[in-house]
C-alpha cells in the first residue's frame, strides 16, 4: 500500500472527515502496463485504437471528436466521461475521482486513464 493511501486510511480511522485531508500528488504512471486498447463512442459512431504512448484525448481528437480538457494530468476532472461498457481492466491514473468512484469503473479521465487490453465504450458531453 502506498504511503498516501496509508496516511488517508489512518486519517479516516481516527474519525477525521476525508474532505479535510489535503495532500499534493504528482500523478500516477498507473498500476497496469500501457497497452493499446479500443475506444468507442457509440452515440457518435466513432471508434479508434489508443496506442500505448497516446492518451485517449489525443486518439479521439485525431478522429475529429471534441474533448473538453484543461490540466491533461488527471487533476481537474474536466475530461471525466461516463463508461458505457468495459472489456478489460480500467487503469485509473487520475487523482480527481475518489477511490470509491474508481472502484465502480463507470467513469474515466480521458487525459490519463487507460484500459489494460480490451476495449471501452464511452459517451462524450453534448455540444450546444
N, C-alpha and C positions, 0 to 999 in steps of 0.2 A: 504494500500500500504506500502511495506517495506521501511525502511529508505534509503537503497541504491537505490531503484527504484525512490524514490522522489528526491534524490540527482542527479541521472542520468537525470531525467526529467528536473529539474531546469537547469542543465548544458547545455542541448541541447536547452532549451527555450531561453537561453541567447546567442545563436548563436555560442557556442563553439563546435569545432569538437569532435564528440563522441569518435574517436580514441585516443584523448589526455587525456581522463578521466582515471585515474588509481585508483584502489582500490584492497583490498585484500579480498578474500572470503574464508570462512571456510566450504564450501559445503552446500548441501541442503538435508533435510530429505524428500523433496517432498511436494507437496500440496495435494496429494491423498493417501489413505491408501495403504499399501504394500500387494496387493492381488496376489494370483497365477495367472499366465497368460500363454497362449500357445505361443510358439515361433517356427516359421518355417523358414527354409532356402530352398526354393523350388528347386533352382538350384542344390543343393547337396542332395536333398531328405531327409533332416533332420527335425526332429520335436521333441520338448521336452516341458515339463511344467516347468516354472520357479517358484519355491516356494517363499513364502513371505520373507524368510530370506536368499535367494540366489540371486546372480546377474545373469544377462543374460550371462555374460562372463563365470561364473562358470558352469552354466547349459549347455552351448554349449561345453565347454571343457570336461565335463563329458560324452558327447556322441561322442567325438572324433573330434570336429571341432577345427580348429586353429584360434584363435582370436588375432589380434595384440593389445597389451596393453602396457601401461607404468605406468601412475600415479595411476590408479584404483580409482580416486577421481572425475573424470569428469572435470579435468583441462586441459589436454593436447590435447584432440581430436583424439588421435590415434585410438581409438576404435569406432569412429563415423562411422556408416554404413547407407546405404540407406534403407528407409522403403518402401516396395513394396505394402503392404496392411495393413490396420489397422482396427480392430474391437474392439472398446473400446476407452478409453482416454489415450493418451500418457502423462506420467508424467516426464517431462524433469527435471532431478536432477543435470545436469551438469552446469558448468559455461563457457564452451567452446563455445557453439552455441549462437548466438545473439538472442535477443527477436524475431526479425523478422524470423530468421531461425526456431526457436522453433514453431512459430505460423503456419508454413507450415506443420508440422508433417510429413516431408518427409525424416527425418534423426533422428537417436538416438544414444546416447553414451551408448554402451552396458555395461559399467562398473557400471553405477549408475541409468540410466533411466529405467522406468518400464511402463507397461500398467496396468491401473486400471481395471481389469476384461476384459475378452475377449482375443484377440489374435493379433499377429503382424507377418507379413512375412517380412523378410529382405534379403539382399544379403551380402555376405562376399567378401572381396578382393580376387582376383585370385592369387594363389601362382605359382611362376615360377618353 
